[in-house]
Amino acid sequence: MPKVLISDKMSPRAEQIFREQGLEVDVRTGLSPDDLKAIIGDYDGLAIRSATKVTADILAAAGKLKVIGRAGIGVDNVDIPAASKQGVIVMNTPFGNTVTTAEHTIALMMSTARMIPQATASLRAGKWEKNRFEGVELYQKTLGVIGTGNIGSLVVQRAQGLGMHVIAYDPYISKARADDLGVELVDLDNLFARADFITIHTPLTDSTRNLINAANLSKMKQGAIVINAARGGIVNEADLHEALKSGKLRAAALDVFETEPPKDNPLLDLDNFICTPHLGASTEEAQINVAIQVAEQISAFLLRSVVQNAVNIPAVAETELPVLQPYINLGEKLGMVLGQLASSGLRRIEIEYAGEVSRLNTKPITTSIVKGVLQCMLPETINLVNAPFLARERGIEIDQSSREQAQELRSRIRVTLVMDQGSLEVAGTLVHGHQPRLVSINNMDLEMGLSGKVLYIANQDQPGLIGHLGTFLAEQGINIASFHLGRECPGGRAVSFVAVDASIDKDLLQKLQKLPNVLEARMLTL
């Protein structure tokens, strides 16, 4: 059975679920990088929180590792490109701590508005400074939300319940989704200029790093309040310090920092700054939820190949899998045909979905096609995780399109390789609901099952080919299982796919190519 390592502290429910699923599991927390590197090669799965740093060096030692599960949202402690290149799926648990993080954001907003931590400290010091701690109301104020994903949308709902007007910046949502949330979509400059409170709910990326900097702070309203319970590094802390010290901002609250814990950080000396030690997900319910979720996701993948909440591969819900799996298999087979027939200099893979398949989640099918192509052309071990990464690394474009109708077929997948020297195209479908079939190659119609050992012949359509080929194979003791023909026109270019019971080596292929009217001969393994 697969073996899983839990390397960070999390609810005991995770270990319990792994064992209930029949997986072998070890719990070893507090490992040094060297200790983790020394043992990681024994495990198929790794369950972490934020303490374990999964670097490229550790991944290089993880020969068996198939999946990393993060009990939480942020995966910046995992080298995603290195994991993808090595074919390791990286999952997070985006729903287990959404409510608690949204509630913590509202708590920070109220605490800054009413200066609750400062007033508590003052009272404990024996003072009664009622006039000093005059706050502001949230009611009828404008809240600017940057990022309206799982957590951001929950913050929107709760702020609306407090009577706030919400404006939002999110380049990834539609106007219809914004209308459903009841928010006004604006650009960043508009949000900075209008918002009384600003809260951030985005991942830390190259585009969001230092998003709240001196230039953008200068665009904010005098006396605005900034809250960040997302990721450290989105707010430039030195620039925030200056804005608070100058009075440009009324207050700010951070739950996350660039360096955690923050040492010698001047923000901690300011009276109008409040903070918490990364508590967004720190509730009893959230800790149990993310532990359960990560254990269930890792188990589902290792035992049933179900991918959920992956950050480096298209996810497939378990309910989708029965419908999608036959198309995923078809896509990979079509890719394998092309990959074994292609010449070098691959520039682009064009994929067209037509008919019923066009209305499905085609992302995993596209990935399987790319995998099928590359595993026949590259020396690396190719899987559904690293195939898109390796394609991008080599400058191979992936173009995808859809059509409502598939002519006489219920569904059709057409794949074209564009190479330095010409192009190559195949199309396939499913018969009986799940059996993959090749139905054309370079616009020559035929029908062939996609399995086993297949001899591919390109030839001129002249009488005698079948006889010469049959005699040649018989002399070599090679039995023909089935024969499939296609041609452009009588006397033109033609192809033959011959299913055989044994592989044909290079020497025999060279002899075969010398038969009359044979232009090319390849041995395909499907």
C-alpha positions as CSV (number, residue, x, y, z in Angstrom):
1,M,0.0,0.0,0.0
2,P,1.1,3.6,-0.5
3,K,3.0,5.2,2.3
4,V,2.4,8.8,3.6
5,L,4.5,11.1,5.8
6,I,2.9,13.7,8.0
7,S,5.8,16.2,8.7
8,D,3.9,19.1,10.4
9,K,1.7,19.2,13.4
10,M,-2.0,18.8,12.5
11,S,-5.1,17.3,13.9
12,P,-4.9,13.6,14.8
13,R,-7.9,13.1,12.5
14,A,-5.5,13.2,9.4
15,E,-3.5,10.2,10.7
16,Q,-6.7,8.4,11.6
17,I,-8.2,8.9,8.1
18,F,-5.1,7.6,6.4
19,R,-5.2,4.5,8.5
20,E,-8.9,4.0,7.9
21,Q,-8.2,4.2,4.2
22,G,-5.6,1.4,4.5
23,L,-2.6,3.6,3.9
24,E,0.7,3.3,5.8
25,V,1.4,6.5,7.6
26,D,4.3,8.0,9.7
27,V,4.0,11.1,11.8
28,R,7.4,12.8,12.2
29,T,7.2,16.5,12.9
30,G,10.0,19.0,13.4
31,L,12.4,17.4,10.9
32,S,15.4,19.4,9.8
33,P,15.8,19.8,6.0
34,D,18.6,17.2,6.1
35,D,16.5,14.8,8.1
36,L,13.5,15.1,5.7
37,K,15.8,14.7,2.7
38,A,17.2,11.5,4.2
39,I,13.8,9.8,4.5
40,I,11.5,11.4,1.9
41,G,12.5,8.8,-0.7
42,D,10.4,6.2,1.2
43,Y,7.1,7.9,0.8
44,D,4.4,8.2,-1.9
45,G,2.6,11.1,-0.2
46,L,3.6,14.1,2.0
47,A,1.1,16.0,4.2
48,I,2.4,19.4,5.4
49,R,1.3,22.7,6.9
50,S,3.5,25.8,6.7
51,A,6.5,24.6,8.7
52,T,7.9,22.1,6.2
53,K,9.8,23.7,3.3
54,V,9.7,21.4,0.3
55,T,12.6,22.7,-1.8
56,A,14.0,21.5,-5.1
57,D,16.8,19.8,-3.2
58,I,14.3,17.7,-1.1
59,L,12.2,16.9,-4.2
60,A,15.3,15.6,-6.0
61,A,15.6,13.0,-3.2
62,A,11.9,12.1,-3.3
63,G,12.1,9.3,-5.9
64,K,8.7,7.7,-5.0
65,L,6.8,10.9,-4.1
66,K,3.6,11.4,-6.1
67,V,1.6,13.9,-4.1
68,I,2.1,16.8,-1.6
69,G,-0.9,17.9,0.4
70,R,-0.9,21.3,2.2
71,A,-3.4,21.5,5.1
72,G,-4.2,25.1,4.3
73,I,-4.4,27.5,1.3
74,G,-0.9,28.9,0.7
75,V,1.7,26.7,-1.0
76,D,4.6,29.2,-1.1
77,N,6.6,26.7,1.1
78,V,6.6,24.3,-1.8
79,D,8.8,24.7,-4.9
80,I,5.9,24.3,-7.4
81,P,8.0,24.4,-10.6
82,A,10.4,21.8,-9.2
83,A,7.5,19.6,-8.1
84,S,5.8,19.9,-11.5
85,K,8.9,19.1,-13.4
86,Q,9.3,16.0,-11.3
87,G,5.7,15.0,-11.8
88,V,4.6,15.5,-8.2
89,I,1.0,16.8,-7.7
90,V,0.7,19.7,-5.2
91,M,-2.7,20.1,-3.5
92,N,-4.0,22.6,-1.0
93,T,-7.2,22.7,1.0
94,P,-8.9,25.9,0.0
95,F,-12.2,25.4,1.8
96,G,-11.3,24.1,5.3
97,N,-10.3,27.5,6.7
98,T,-12.2,30.0,4.6
99,V,-14.8,30.8,7.2
100,T,-12.4,31.3,10.0
101,T,-10.1,33.5,7.9
102,A,-13.0,35.6,6.7
103,E,-14.2,36.0,10.3
104,H,-10.7,37.0,11.4
105,T,-10.6,39.7,8.7
106,I,-13.8,41.1,10.1
107,A,-12.4,40.9,13.6
108,L,-9.3,42.8,12.6
109,M,-11.4,45.4,10.8
110,M,-13.5,46.0,13.9
111,S,-10.5,46.0,16.2
112,T,-8.8,48.7,14.1
113,A,-12.0,50.8,13.8
114,R,-12.6,50.8,17.6
115,M,-8.9,50.4,18.7
116,I,-9.9,47.5,21.0
117,P,-6.3,46.1,21.6
118,Q,-5.0,49.6,22.5
119,A,-7.9,50.3,24.8
120,T,-7.5,46.9,26.5
121,A,-3.8,47.6,27.1
122,S,-4.5,51.0,28.4
123,L,-7.1,49.8,30.9
124,R,-4.8,47.0,32.1
125,A,-2.2,49.7,32.7
126,G,-4.6,51.3,35.2
127,K,-5.8,54.1,32.9
128,W,-9.2,55.3,31.9
129,E,-8.6,57.0,28.5
130,K,-12.1,57.1,27.2
131,N,-11.5,60.2,25.0
132,R,-8.3,58.8,23.5
133,F,-10.0,55.8,21.9
134,E,-12.8,57.4,19.9
135,G,-13.3,55.0,16.9
136,V,-15.2,55.0,13.6
137,E,-18.2,53.0,12.5
138,L,-18.2,50.4,9.8
139,Y,-21.9,51.1,9.0
140,Q,-22.3,52.8,5.6
141,K,-18.5,52.9,5.0
142,T,-16.9,51.7,1.8
143,L,-14.9,48.5,1.9
144,G,-12.5,47.8,-0.9
145,V,-11.9,44.1,-1.4
146,I,-8.9,43.0,-3.4
147,G,-9.6,39.5,-4.5
148,T,-13.0,37.9,-4.4
149,G,-12.2,34.2,-4.2
150,N,-13.3,31.8,-1.5
151,I,-12.3,34.0,1.4
152,G,-12.8,37.3,-0.2
153,S,-16.4,36.5,-1.2
154,L,-17.2,35.5,2.4
155,V,-15.7,38.8,3.7
156,V,-18.0,40.6,1.2
157,Q,-21.1,38.8,2.5
158,R,-20.2,39.6,6.1
159,A,-19.4,43.2,5.4
160,Q,-22.7,43.7,3.6
161,G,-24.4,42.3,6.7
162,L,-22.8,45.1,8.6
163,G,-24.2,47.7,6.3
164,M,-21.0,48.4,4.4
165,H,-20.9,49.3,0.7
166,V,-18.4,47.0,-1.0
167,I,-16.3,47.7,-4.1
168,A,-14.0,45.1,-5.4
169,Y,-10.9,44.6,-7.7
170,D,-10.5,41.2,-9.2
171,P,-9.4,40.7,-12.8
172,Y,-10.5,37.1,-12.8
173,I,-14.2,37.4,-12.2
174,S,-17.0,38.3,-14.6
175,K,-19.5,41.1,-14.3
176,A,-22.2,38.4,-13.7
177,R,-20.3,37.0,-10.7
178,A,-19.8,40.5,-9.3
179,D,-23.5,41.1,-9.6
180,D,-24.2,37.8,-7.8
181,L,-22.0,39.0,-5.0
182,G,-23.6,42.4,-5.0
183,V,-20.3,44.3,-5.4
184,E,-19.2,47.0,-7.7
185,L,-16.2,46.0,-9.8
186,V,-13.6,48.8,-10.1
187,D,-9.9,49.2,-11.1
188,L,-7.3,49.4,-8.4
189,D,-6.8,53.2,-8.6
190,N,-10.5,53.7,-8.1
191,L,-10.6,51.3,-5.2
192,F,-7.7,53.0,-3.5
193,A,-9.3,56.4,-4.0
194,R,-12.7,55.5,-2.6
195,A,-12.3,52.9,0.1
196,D,-12.5,53.7,3.8
197,F,-11.3,50.2,4.6
198,I,-9.1,48.0,2.3
199,T,-8.7,44.2,2.8
200,I,-6.6,41.9,0.7
201,H,-7.4,38.3,-0.3
202,T,-5.0,37.3,-3.0
203,P,-2.1,34.8,-3.2
204,L,1.5,36.0,-3.1
205,T,2.6,36.1,-6.7
206,D,5.0,38.3,-8.7
207,S,2.1,40.6,-9.6
208,T,0.9,40.9,-6.0
209,R,4.2,41.2,-4.2
210,N,4.5,44.7,-2.6
211,L,1.1,45.5,-4.1
212,I,0.5,47.9,-1.1
213,N,3.5,50.1,-1.6
214,A,4.3,53.8,-1.2
215,A,2.9,54.7,-4.6
216,N,-0.5,52.9,-4.0
217,L,-0.7,54.1,-0.3
218,S,-0.4,57.7,-1.6
219,K,-3.6,57.1,-3.7
220,M,-5.7,56.1,-0.7
221,K,-8.1,58.3,1.2
222,Q,-6.7,60.3,4.1
223,G,-7.5,58.2,7.2
224,A,-8.1,54.9,5.4
225,I,-7.5,51.6,7.2
226,V,-5.6,48.6,5.6
227,I,-6.1,45.0,6.6
228,N,-4.0,42.0,5.4
229,A,-4.9,38.4,6.5
230,A,-3.8,36.9,3.2
231,R,0.0,36.4,2.7
232,G,3.1,38.3,4.0
233,G,4.9,40.2,1.3
234,I,1.8,41.7,-0.4
235,V,2.1,44.7,1.9
236,N,5.4,46.5,1.8
237,E,6.0,46.9,5.6
238,A,8.5,49.8,5.4
239,D,6.1,51.8,3.2
240,L,3.2,50.9,5.5
241,H,5.2,52.1,8.5
242,E,5.7,55.5,6.9
243,A,2.0,55.9,6.0
244,L,0.9,55.1,9.5
245,K,3.6,57.3,11.1
246,S,2.7,60.3,8.9
247,G,-1.1,59.9,9.5
248,K,-1.9,59.1,5.9
249,L,-3.5,55.9,7.2
250,R,-5.7,56.0,10.3
251,A,-4.7,52.4,11.2
252,A,-3.6,49.0,9.8
253,A,-3.8,45.4,10.9
254,L,-1.7,42.5,9.8
255,D,-2.1,38.9,10.5
256,V,0.8,37.9,8.2
257,F,4.4,39.3,7.7
258,E,7.2,39.1,5.2
259,T,9.3,37.4,8.0
260,E,7.5,35.4,10.6
261,P,7.8,35.9,13.4
262,P,8.6,39.6,12.8
263,K,11.8,40.6,14.6
264,D,12.8,44.2,15.2
265,N,9.9,45.3,13.0
266,P,9.2,49.1,13.6
267,L,5.5,48.5,12.9
268,L,5.2,46.9,16.3
269,D,6.1,50.2,18.0
270,L,3.2,52.2,16.5
271,D,0.0,52.9,18.4
272,N,-2.2,52.8,15.3
273,F,-1.0,49.3,14.3
274,I,-2.4,46.0,15.5
275,C,-1.3,42.5,14.6
276,T,-1.9,38.8,15.3
277,P,0.6,35.9,14.8
278,H,-0.8,34.4,11.6
279,L,-4.1,33.4,13.3
280,G,-6.4,33.5,10.2
281,A,-6.8,29.7,10.2
282,S,-6.3,29.2,13.9
283,T,-9.6,27.9,15.1
284,E,-10.4,24.5,16.4
285,E,-12.9,23.9,13.7
286,A,-10.5,25.0,10.9
287,Q,-7.6,22.9,12.1
288,I,-9.8,19.8,12.1
289,N,-11.3,20.7,8.7
290,V,-8.0,21.2,6.9
291,A,-6.5,18.0,8.4
292,I,-9.6,16.0,7.3
293,Q,-9.5,17.5,3.9
294,V,-5.8,17.0,3.2
295,A,-6.0,13.4,4.3
296,E,-9.0,12.6,2.2
297,Q,-7.5,14.3,-0.9
298,I,-4.2,12.5,-0.6
299,S,-6.0,9.2,0.0
300,A,-8.3,9.7,-3.0
301,F,-5.4,10.3,-5.3
302,L,-3.1,7.5,-4.1
303,L,-5.9,4.9,-4.1
304,R,-8.3,6.1,-6.9
305,S,-6.3,8.6,-9.0
306,V,-8.8,11.3,-8.1
307,V,-7.2,14.8,-8.2
308,Q,-8.8,17.5,-6.1
309,N,-7.7,21.1,-5.4
310,A,-4.4,20.6,-7.2
311,V,-2.4,23.8,-7.9
312,N,-0.3,22.3,-10.8
313,I,-2.8,20.0,-12.6
314,P,-6.4,20.3,-13.7
315,A,-8.6,18.9,-11.0
316,V,-11.3,16.2,-11.7
317,A,-14.2,15.8,-9.3
318,E,-14.8,12.2,-8.4
319,T,-18.3,12.5,-9.9
320,E,-16.9,13.7,-13.2
321,L,-14.4,10.9,-13.5
322,P,-16.6,8.1,-15.0
323,V,-17.6,10.4,-17.9
324,L,-14.2,12.0,-18.4
325,Q,-11.9,9.0,-18.0
326,P,-12.7,7.4,-21.4
327,Y,-11.9,10.7,-23.1
328,I,-8.8,11.1,-21.1
329,N,-7.7,7.7,-22.3
330,L,-8.6,8.6,-25.9
331,G,-6.7,11.8,-25.7
332,E,-3.5,10.1,-24.4
333,K,-3.8,7.4,-27.2
334,L,-4.1,10.1,-29.9
335,G,-1.1,11.9,-28.5
336,M,0.9,8.7,-28.5
337,V,0.1,8.1,-32.2
338,L,1.3,11.5,-33.1
339,G,4.3,11.4,-30.8
340,Q,5.5,8.2,-32.4
341,L,5.0,9.5,-36.0
342,A,6.2,13.1,-35.5
343,S,9.5,14.5,-36.6
344,S,11.6,16.9,-34.5
345,G,11.0,20.6,-34.2
346,L,7.5,20.5,-32.5
347,R,6.2,24.0,-32.3
348,R,2.5,23.8,-31.5
349,I,-0.2,21.3,-30.5
350,E,-3.7,22.2,-31.7
351,I,-6.7,20.5,-30.2
352,E,-10.3,20.7,-31.3
353,Y,-13.2,19.3,-29.3
354,A,-16.4,18.7,-31.2
355,G,-19.8,17.4,-30.1
356,E,-20.6,16.2,-26.6
357,V,-17.0,16.2,-25.4
358,S,-16.8,20.0,-26.1
359,R,-19.3,20.5,-23.2
360,L,-17.2,18.7,-20.7
361,N,-14.3,19.8,-18.5
362,T,-11.6,19.4,-21.3
363,K,-8.6,20.6,-19.3
364,P,-7.6,17.1,-18.1
365,I,-8.1,15.7,-21.6
366,T,-5.8,18.4,-23.0
367,T,-3.2,17.5,-20.4
368,S,-3.5,13.8,-21.3
369,I,-3.0,14.6,-25.0
370,V,0.2,16.6,-24.3
371,K,1.4,13.8,-22.0
372,G,0.8,11.2,-24.8
373,V,2.7,13.3,-27.3
374,L,5.7,14.2,-25.1
375,Q,6.2,10.7,-23.6
376,C,7.0,9.4,-27.0
377,M,9.4,12.3,-27.9
378,L,11.3,13.2,-24.7
379,P,13.6,11.1,-22.5
380,E,12.1,12.3,-19.3
381,T,9.4,10.4,-17.4
382,I,6.2,12.2,-18.4
383,N,3.0,12.3,-16.4
384,L,-0.1,14.5,-16.2
385,V,1.7,16.9,-13.8
386,N,4.9,17.7,-15.7
387,A,3.6,17.4,-19.3
388,P,2.3,21.0,-19.5
389,F,5.4,22.3,-17.6
390,L,7.8,20.5,-20.0
391,A,5.8,21.8,-23.0
392,R,6.1,25.4,-21.8
393,E,9.8,24.9,-21.0
394,R,10.4,23.9,-24.6
395,G,8.3,26.7,-26.1
396,I,5.6,24.4,-27.4
397,E,2.3,26.2,-27.7
398,I,-1.0,24.5,-26.8
399,D,-4.1,25.8,-28.7
400,Q,-7.5,24.6,-27.8
401,S,-10.9,25.2,-29.5
402,S,-14.4,23.7,-29.5
403,R,-17.3,23.1,-31.9
404,E,-20.9,22.3,-31.0
405,Q,-21.2,19.6,-33.8
406,A,-19.0,16.6,-34.6
407,Q,-20.6,15.9,-38.0
408,E,-21.9,12.3,-38.0
409,L,-20.2,11.5,-34.7
410,R,-21.4,12.2,-31.2
411,S,-18.0,13.4,-30.1
412,R,-14.7,13.9,-31.9
413,I,-11.2,15.0,-30.7
414,R,-8.9,16.3,-33.4
415,V,-5.2,16.9,-32.6
416,T,-2.7,18.5,-34.9
417,L,1.1,18.8,-34.4
418,V,2.7,21.8,-36.1
419,M,6.4,21.1,-36.6
420,D,9.3,22.9,-38.3
421,Q,8.7,20.6,-41.3
422,G,5.0,20.4,-41.9
423,S,2.1,19.1,-39.7
424,L,0.5,15.9,-38.7
425,E,-3.2,15.4,-37.7
426,V,-5.3,12.7,-36.2
427,A,-8.9,12.5,-35.0
428,G,-10.5,10.0,-32.7
429,T,-13.8,9.2,-31.0
430,L,-15.3,6.7,-28.5
431,V,-17.4,3.7,-29.6
432,H,-19.8,1.9,-27.2
433,G,-19.3,4.8,-24.8
434,H,-15.7,4.0,-23.7
435,Q,-13.6,2.3,-26.4
436,P,-11.1,4.7,-28.1
437,R,-11.0,4.7,-32.0
438,L,-8.8,6.5,-34.5
439,V,-11.1,7.7,-37.3
440,S,-8.8,9.7,-39.5
441,I,-5.2,10.7,-40.1
442,N,-4.2,13.7,-42.2
443,N,-7.9,13.8,-43.4
444,M,-7.8,10.1,-44.6
445,D,-10.8,8.3,-43.0
446,L,-10.4,4.9,-41.4
447,E,-11.4,3.2,-38.1
448,M,-8.9,1.5,-35.8
449,G,-8.8,0.5,-32.2
450,L,-6.0,2.2,-30.2
451,S,-4.3,-0.5,-28.3
452,G,-1.4,-3.0,-28.7
453,K,1.4,-3.2,-31.3
454,V,0.6,-1.5,-34.6
455,L,2.6,-1.3,-37.8
456,Y,2.2,2.0,-39.6
457,I,2.7,2.1,-43.3
458,A,2.6,5.2,-45.5
459,N,2.4,4.2,-49.2
460,Q,1.3,5.0,-52.7
461,D,-2.1,3.5,-53.4
462,Q,-1.1,0.9,-56.0
463,P,-2.2,-2.7,-56.4
464,G,-0.2,-5.4,-54.7
465,L,0.7,-3.6,-51.4
466,I,-1.4,-5.8,-49.2
467,G,-0.1,-9.0,-50.9
468,H,3.6,-7.9,-50.6
469,L,3.2,-6.8,-47.0
470,G,1.3,-10.0,-46.0
471,T,3.9,-12.2,-47.6
472,F,6.8,-10.3,-45.9
473,L,5.3,-10.5,-42.4
474,A,4.4,-14.2,-42.9
475,E,8.1,-14.9,-43.9
476,Q,9.1,-13.3,-40.6
477,G,6.6,-15.3,-38.6
478,I,4.6,-12.2,-37.6
479,N,0.9,-12.7,-37.3
480,I,-1.6,-10.0,-38.4
481,A,-4.4,-9.4,-36.0
482,S,-6.2,-6.7,-38.0
483,F,-5.7,-4.4,-41.0
484,H,-7.0,-0.9,-41.4
485,L,-6.7,1.2,-44.6
486,G,-7.2,4.9,-45.5
487,R,-6.4,6.9,-48.6
488,E,-6.6,10.4,-50.0
489,C,-7.9,9.3,-53.5
490,P,-7.4,6.3,-55.9
491,G,-3.7,6.2,-56.8
492,G,-2.8,8.9,-54.3
493,R,-1.2,8.7,-50.8
494,A,-2.5,6.0,-48.5
495,V,-1.9,4.7,-45.0
496,S,-2.1,1.2,-43.4
497,F,-2.4,0.4,-39.7
498,V,-1.6,-3.2,-39.2
499,A,-2.2,-4.7,-35.7
500,V,0.4,-7.4,-35.2
501,D,1.1,-9.9,-32.4
502,A,4.9,-9.1,-32.1
503,S,7.1,-6.0,-32.4
504,I,9.1,-5.5,-35.5
505,D,12.7,-4.4,-35.0
506,K,14.6,-1.6,-36.9
507,D,16.3,-4.0,-39.3
508,L,13.0,-5.5,-40.4
509,L,11.4,-2.0,-40.7
510,Q,14.3,-1.0,-43.0
511,K,13.7,-4.1,-45.2
512,L,9.9,-3.4,-45.2
513,Q,10.5,0.1,-46.4
514,K,12.1,-1.3,-49.5
515,L,8.8,-3.1,-50.6
516,P,7.2,-1.6,-53.7
517,N,5.3,1.7,-53.1
518,V,6.1,1.8,-49.4
519,L,7.2,5.4,-48.4
520,E,7.5,5.0,-44.6
521,A,7.2,2.3,-42.0
522,R,7.0,2.8,-38.2
523,M,6.3,0.5,-35.3
524,L,3.8,2.0,-32.8
525,T,3.1,0.8,-29.3
526,L,-0.2,1.8,-27.9
